[in-house]
Amino acid sequence: MTESLWPSPPSPPPPPPPSAASLAIPSSSARGTSTSSAFTGVGGSGQVPRPRKVRKVSPDSNPPTPPPPAPIPLRILPRPLSASGELDAAVRHLRATDPHLAAVIDELEPLCLHQFQPPFLTLARSIIHQQLAPKAAASTYERFLKLCDVHGGVSPAAVLALPAEQLRQIGISSRKAGYLHDLARKFHTGVLSDAAIVSLDDRSLLSMLTMVEGIGTWSAHMFMIFSLHRPDVLPAGDAAVRRGVQILYGLLETPRPSQMEQLCERWRPYRSVGSWYMWRLSQAKVATPSAAEAIAGAQHQPLLLESIQVDR
């Protein structure tokens, strides 16, 4: 056997014998420390590295995507009474559903509607006309128009440019001047607009209009009927309409506003036209006996208000 020409590597030294201290059993208070110090993890943290758990994610475990928001339903407004053929349709409906009202329709002239004008102009006019005789109201309104012409015509900006003192000089009270300025501010800031007014449904429009100082429920109803030509508005608080309903149905007393909804339910969806005939009927009771005779000759029994159910 041929010997290697290279020397053999030296043998490793034998391990040192264990000392008495290393053979001692640690106390219970030091076991945790000695045990943990016997291991050194990555980076010398002294903790045993634990394998990371890999979480398996299934394709179905992702949170579901929320559905898209439901489309807002479009509010389809009824055709205005000024639309072609709509007023005739209203009269036919009222004749068919209420024989008592049919007798009144035969005796009275048909409904005449005002020409449509911009809502801001019409609302300003209604404020000026409040609690004034027709002739005095018309004269004050003409002076108001001339005053606004200096500022380019009636507009929210023009009304806001007119101080209350200048409005008082043409016969508009301080209170009405405040009403006009509040109306102009709401239009100027976008709370109200001509476009929004003609597109809102009746309930929303009533809520918005009565936010204006000086415009109550009655004024809003008159605007909706005679300016916007809304077909199904019932001014239940109007004294003349309530009086007309009393005459129409032979009631022993004038119905309360809370009873008008049920009494006039059959007129839907043309309660505006039915209300107009009630105005005319309350006047015709005195002015035109023929209309009163037509009502008196109608074959019906007087209706007792106690029989009407009213939501309280």
C-alpha positions as CSV (number, residue, x, y, z in Angstrom):
1,M,0.0,0.0,0.0
2,T,1.4,3.3,-1.0
3,E,1.6,6.0,1.6
4,S,0.2,9.4,0.9
5,L,2.8,12.1,0.3
6,W,0.5,14.6,2.3
7,P,0.5,14.6,6.0
8,S,-2.8,13.6,7.7
9,P,-5.0,16.4,9.2
10,P,-4.7,16.7,13.0
11,S,-7.5,15.0,15.0
12,P,-10.0,17.3,16.8
13,P,-9.4,17.8,20.5
14,P,-11.6,15.8,22.9
15,P,-14.5,17.7,24.4
16,P,-13.9,19.1,27.9
17,P,-15.5,17.1,30.8
18,P,-18.8,18.6,32.1
19,S,-18.5,20.8,35.1
20,A,-20.5,20.5,38.3
21,A,-22.3,23.7,37.5
22,S,-23.5,22.4,34.2
23,L,-24.8,19.2,35.7
24,A,-26.9,21.1,38.3
25,I,-30.7,20.9,37.8
26,P,-32.1,24.4,37.4
27,S,-34.7,25.6,39.9
28,S,-38.3,26.0,38.9
29,S,-38.0,29.8,38.8
30,A,-35.1,29.6,36.4
31,R,-36.2,26.8,34.2
32,G,-38.0,29.0,31.7
33,T,-35.0,31.3,31.4
34,S,-32.5,28.5,31.1
35,T,-34.6,26.7,28.6
36,S,-35.2,29.7,26.4
37,S,-31.6,30.7,26.5
38,A,-30.5,27.3,25.4
39,F,-31.9,28.1,21.9
40,T,-31.0,31.0,19.8
41,G,-33.3,31.8,16.9
42,V,-32.7,33.8,13.8
43,G,-31.1,37.1,14.8
44,G,-30.4,35.9,18.4
45,S,-34.0,36.5,19.6
46,G,-33.9,33.6,21.9
47,Q,-37.2,32.2,20.7
48,V,-37.8,29.1,18.7
49,P,-38.8,30.0,15.2
50,R,-42.2,28.6,14.3
51,P,-43.1,27.7,10.7
52,R,-45.5,30.2,9.2
53,K,-48.9,28.9,8.5
54,V,-50.0,29.3,4.9
55,R,-53.7,30.1,4.7
56,K,-55.4,28.6,1.7
57,V,-57.9,31.0,0.2
58,S,-60.6,29.6,-1.9
59,P,-61.9,31.6,-4.9
60,D,-65.3,31.8,-3.1
61,S,-63.9,33.2,0.1
62,N,-63.5,36.8,-1.2
63,P,-66.1,39.3,0.0
64,P,-68.9,39.5,-2.5
65,T,-69.1,42.6,-4.6
66,P,-72.0,44.8,-3.5
67,P,-74.7,45.1,-6.1
68,P,-75.0,48.4,-8.0
69,P,-77.5,50.9,-6.5
70,A,-81.0,50.5,-7.7
71,P,-82.0,53.1,-10.3
72,I,-84.1,56.0,-8.9
73,P,-87.6,55.7,-10.4
74,L,-88.6,58.6,-12.5
75,R,-91.5,60.6,-11.3
76,I,-93.9,61.0,-14.2
77,L,-96.0,64.1,-13.6
78,P,-99.6,64.1,-14.9
79,R,-100.4,66.2,-17.9
80,P,-101.3,69.8,-17.1
81,L,-104.8,70.9,-17.6
82,S,-103.6,73.2,-20.3
83,A,-102.4,70.2,-22.4
84,S,-104.5,69.5,-25.5
85,G,-107.7,67.7,-24.6
86,E,-106.9,67.4,-20.9
87,L,-109.6,69.8,-19.6
88,D,-112.2,68.0,-21.6
89,A,-111.1,64.6,-20.2
90,A,-111.4,66.1,-16.7
91,V,-115.0,67.3,-17.3
92,R,-115.9,63.9,-18.7
93,H,-114.4,62.1,-15.6
94,L,-116.2,64.4,-13.2
95,R,-119.6,63.9,-15.0
96,A,-119.2,60.1,-14.9
97,T,-118.1,59.8,-11.3
98,D,-120.3,62.4,-9.6
99,P,-123.9,63.0,-10.8
100,H,-124.3,65.9,-8.4
101,L,-121.3,67.7,-9.9
102,A,-122.6,66.9,-13.4
103,A,-125.6,69.1,-12.7
104,V,-123.4,72.0,-11.7
105,I,-121.1,71.6,-14.8
106,D,-124.2,71.9,-17.0
107,E,-125.1,75.2,-15.4
108,L,-121.7,76.9,-15.1
109,E,-119.2,78.2,-17.6
110,P,-116.2,76.1,-18.2
111,L,-112.9,76.6,-16.4
112,C,-110.6,79.3,-17.8
113,L,-106.9,78.9,-17.1
114,H,-104.3,81.6,-16.9
115,Q,-101.5,81.7,-19.4
116,F,-98.3,80.1,-18.1
117,Q,-95.7,82.6,-16.8
118,P,-92.3,82.0,-15.1
119,P,-92.8,80.7,-11.6
120,F,-90.7,83.4,-9.9
121,L,-92.7,86.2,-11.5
122,T,-96.0,84.5,-10.6
123,L,-95.0,83.9,-7.0
124,A,-93.8,87.5,-6.6
125,R,-97.2,88.7,-8.0
126,S,-99.1,86.5,-5.6
127,I,-97.2,88.0,-2.6
128,I,-98.0,91.5,-3.8
129,H,-101.7,90.7,-4.3
130,Q,-102.2,89.3,-0.8
131,Q,-105.0,90.9,1.2
132,L,-105.5,93.7,-1.4
133,A,-108.5,94.6,-3.4
134,P,-108.0,93.5,-7.0
135,K,-107.8,97.0,-8.4
136,A,-105.3,98.2,-5.8
137,A,-103.2,95.0,-6.2
138,A,-103.0,95.4,-10.0
139,S,-101.9,99.0,-9.6
140,T,-99.2,98.1,-7.0
141,Y,-98.0,95.2,-9.2
142,E,-97.6,97.5,-12.3
143,R,-95.4,99.9,-10.2
144,F,-93.4,96.9,-9.1
145,L,-92.8,95.9,-12.7
146,K,-91.6,99.4,-13.6
147,L,-89.3,99.4,-10.6
148,C,-87.7,96.1,-11.7
149,D,-87.3,97.3,-15.3
150,V,-84.5,99.5,-14.1
151,H,-82.6,96.4,-13.1
152,G,-83.4,94.4,-16.3
153,G,-86.8,93.1,-15.4
154,V,-88.2,90.9,-12.6
155,S,-85.6,88.5,-11.4
156,P,-84.2,87.4,-8.1
157,A,-81.2,89.7,-8.5
158,A,-83.4,92.7,-9.4
159,V,-85.6,92.1,-6.3
160,L,-82.6,91.8,-4.0
161,A,-81.3,95.1,-5.4
162,L,-84.5,96.9,-4.3
163,P,-84.3,98.1,-0.6
164,A,-87.4,97.8,1.5
165,E,-87.8,101.6,1.7
166,Q,-88.0,101.8,-2.1
167,L,-90.6,99.0,-2.2
168,R,-92.7,100.9,0.5
169,Q,-92.7,103.9,-1.7
170,I,-94.8,102.0,-4.3
171,G,-97.3,100.6,-1.8
172,I,-95.6,97.4,-0.7
173,S,-95.6,97.0,3.0
174,S,-92.5,96.2,5.0
175,R,-93.7,92.7,5.7
176,K,-94.3,92.0,2.0
177,A,-91.0,93.5,1.1
178,G,-89.4,90.9,3.5
179,Y,-91.4,88.2,1.8
180,L,-90.2,89.3,-1.6
181,H,-86.6,89.4,-0.5
182,D,-86.9,85.9,1.1
183,L,-88.4,84.5,-2.2
184,A,-85.6,86.2,-4.2
185,R,-82.9,84.8,-1.9
186,K,-84.1,81.2,-2.2
187,F,-84.1,81.5,-6.0
188,H,-80.7,83.3,-6.0
189,T,-79.1,80.6,-3.8
190,G,-80.6,77.7,-5.8
191,V,-83.0,76.5,-3.1
192,L,-85.8,77.1,-5.6
193,S,-85.7,77.5,-9.4
194,D,-88.1,77.7,-12.2
195,A,-86.9,74.4,-13.6
196,A,-87.3,72.6,-10.2
197,I,-90.8,74.0,-9.6
198,V,-92.2,72.7,-12.9
199,S,-90.6,69.2,-12.4
200,L,-91.5,68.5,-8.7
201,D,-94.4,66.3,-7.8
202,D,-97.3,68.0,-5.9
203,R,-96.3,66.9,-2.4
204,S,-92.7,67.9,-2.8
205,L,-93.6,71.2,-4.4
206,L,-96.0,72.1,-1.6
207,S,-93.2,71.4,0.9
208,M,-90.7,73.6,-1.0
209,L,-93.1,76.5,-1.6
210,T,-94.2,76.8,2.0
211,M,-90.6,77.2,3.0
212,V,-90.8,80.8,1.6
213,E,-91.9,83.4,4.0
214,G,-95.4,84.7,3.1
215,I,-96.4,81.6,1.1
216,G,-98.7,79.3,3.0
217,T,-100.6,76.2,1.9
218,W,-103.5,78.2,0.4
219,S,-101.1,80.4,-1.7
220,A,-99.2,77.3,-2.8
221,H,-102.4,75.5,-3.9
222,M,-103.6,78.6,-5.9
223,F,-100.2,78.7,-7.6
224,M,-100.3,75.0,-8.4
225,I,-103.8,75.1,-9.9
226,F,-103.9,78.4,-11.8
227,S,-100.3,78.9,-12.7
228,L,-98.9,75.4,-13.2
229,H,-102.3,73.9,-14.1
230,R,-101.8,70.9,-11.9
231,P,-104.9,68.7,-12.3
232,D,-105.2,67.0,-8.9
233,V,-104.9,69.7,-6.2
234,L,-107.6,70.0,-3.5
235,P,-107.4,73.2,-1.4
236,A,-109.2,71.6,1.5
237,G,-108.8,74.7,3.7
238,D,-110.4,77.1,1.3
239,A,-113.7,78.4,2.8
240,A,-115.4,78.9,-0.6
241,V,-114.5,75.3,-1.7
242,R,-115.8,73.9,1.5
243,R,-119.0,75.9,1.2
244,G,-119.4,74.7,-2.4
245,V,-119.1,71.1,-1.2
246,Q,-121.7,71.7,1.4
247,I,-124.2,73.0,-1.2
248,L,-123.3,70.2,-3.7
249,Y,-124.1,67.4,-1.3
250,G,-126.7,69.1,0.8
251,L,-124.7,68.9,4.0
252,L,-126.2,70.3,7.1
253,E,-123.0,72.1,8.0
254,T,-119.8,73.2,6.3
255,P,-117.3,70.3,6.2
256,R,-114.1,70.6,8.0
257,P,-110.8,70.5,6.1
258,S,-110.1,67.1,7.5
259,Q,-113.3,65.8,6.0
260,M,-112.7,67.2,2.5
261,E,-110.4,64.4,1.4
262,Q,-113.0,61.7,1.7
263,L,-115.8,63.9,0.3
264,C,-113.9,64.7,-2.8
265,E,-112.1,61.4,-3.3
266,R,-114.3,60.5,-6.3
267,W,-112.9,63.5,-8.2
268,R,-109.4,62.1,-8.5
269,P,-107.3,62.7,-10.5
270,Y,-109.0,66.0,-11.4
271,R,-109.7,67.5,-8.0
272,S,-108.4,70.9,-9.2
273,V,-111.3,71.1,-11.7
274,G,-113.8,69.9,-9.1
275,S,-112.5,72.6,-6.7
276,W,-112.9,75.3,-9.4
277,Y,-116.6,74.3,-9.8
278,M,-117.0,74.6,-6.0
279,W,-115.7,78.1,-6.1
280,R,-118.2,79.0,-8.8
281,L,-121.0,77.1,-7.1
282,S,-120.5,79.0,-3.8
283,Q,-120.8,82.3,-5.8
284,A,-123.7,81.0,-8.0
285,K,-125.8,80.2,-4.9
286,V,-126.3,84.0,-4.7
287,A,-125.5,85.2,-8.2
288,T,-127.2,82.7,-10.4
289,P,-130.4,81.0,-9.0
290,S,-130.4,78.6,-11.9
291,A,-127.3,76.8,-10.6
292,A,-128.8,76.6,-7.1
293,E,-132.0,75.2,-8.5
294,A,-130.1,72.6,-10.4
295,I,-128.5,71.5,-7.2
296,A,-131.8,71.6,-5.3
297,G,-133.4,69.4,-7.9
298,A,-130.7,66.7,-7.8
299,Q,-131.9,63.4,-6.5
300,H,-129.9,62.9,-3.4
301,Q,-130.3,62.8,0.3
302,P,-128.5,65.3,2.6
303,L,-125.3,63.7,3.8
304,L,-124.5,63.7,7.5
305,L,-121.0,64.6,8.3
306,E,-121.0,62.2,11.2
307,S,-121.0,59.3,8.7
308,I,-117.7,60.5,7.2
309,Q,-114.6,58.8,8.7
310,V,-111.9,61.2,9.3
311,D,-108.3,60.4,10.2
312,R,-107.3,62.1,13.4
